[in-house]
Amino acid sequence: MELSHVIDWSREGIRLALLLGGPLLAVALVVGLLVGIGQTLTQLHEPVVGLVPRLVAVLLAFLLILPWLLGHWVQFETSLLESIPSLL
């Protein structure tokens, strides 16, 4: 196995992690900002008030984009596993 293959797989793995985690992090960021603004306006600074909406929003976003996430993940794993015999 050559070092270039390891570097390529690592780069693709990091790119995939960012691609799959990015939308969920963006949802958490947007909901966190909205809840933070709401807490500032109402002067209600409870940590649970900010945590629960973020968790619910990320869970809903995860369930909505789950087929897309699995499709990309399976495609990456399939290409990775198919390239192994050519290296042996």
C-alpha positions in Angstrom: 0.0 0.0 0.0 1.4 3.3 -0.9 1.3 6.5 1.2 -0.6 8.3 -1.5 -3.6 5.9 -1.1 -3.6 6.4 2.7 -3.5 10.2 2.2 -6.4 10.1 -0.4 -8.5 7.9 1.8 -7.9 10.1 4.8 -8.7 13.2 2.9 -11.9 11.7 1.6 -12.8 10.5 5.1 -12.4 14.0 6.6 -14.3 15.5 3.7 -17.1 13.0 4.3 -17.2 13.7 8.0 -17.5 17.4 7.3 -20.2 16.8 4.7 -22.3 14.6 6.9 -21.8 16.6 10.1 -22.1 20.0 8.6 -25.9 20.2 8.2 -26.6 19.0 11.7 -24.1 21.5 13.2 -25.7 24.3 11.1 -29.1 23.4 12.5 -27.8 23.4 16.0 -26.2 26.8 15.4 -29.3 28.4 14.0 -31.6 27.0 16.7 -29.1 28.0 19.4 -28.9 31.5 18.0 -32.7 31.8 17.9 -33.1 30.4 21.4 -30.3 32.7 22.7 -32.0 35.7 21.2 -35.3 34.6 22.7 -33.7 34.1 26.1 -32.1 37.6 25.9 -35.4 39.2 25.0 -37.3 37.5 27.8 -34.4 37.6 30.3 -34.8 33.8 31.0 -31.4 32.3 31.2 -32.0 28.7 32.0 -29.5 26.2 30.4 -32.3 23.6 29.8 -34.3 26.1 27.8 -31.5 26.4 25.3 -30.5 22.7 25.3 -33.9 21.0 24.7 -34.8 22.9 21.5 -31.4 22.3 20.0 -31.6 18.6 20.8 -35.0 18.3 19.3 -34.0 20.3 16.2 -30.9 18.2 15.6 -32.8 15.0 16.1 -35.5 16.1 13.6 -32.9 17.2 11.1 -31.1 13.9 11.5 -34.2 11.9 10.9 -35.0 14.0 7.8 -31.6 13.7 6.1 -30.9 10.2 7.3 -31.3 8.6 3.8 -29.0 11.2 2.3 -26.4 10.6 5.1 -26.6 6.8 4.7 -26.3 7.1 0.9 -23.1 9.1 1.1 -21.7 6.9 3.8 -22.4 3.6 1.9 -21.0 5.0 -1.3 -17.8 6.0 0.4 -17.4 2.6 2.1 -18.2 0.7 -1.1 -15.6 2.6 -3.0 -13.1 2.1 -0.2 -13.7 -1.6 0.0 -13.7 -2.1 -3.8 -10.3 -0.4 -4.0 -8.6 -2.8 -1.5 -8.1 -5.8 -3.8 -6.4 -3.7 -6.4 -3.8 -2.8 -3.8 -2.9 -6.3 -2.8 
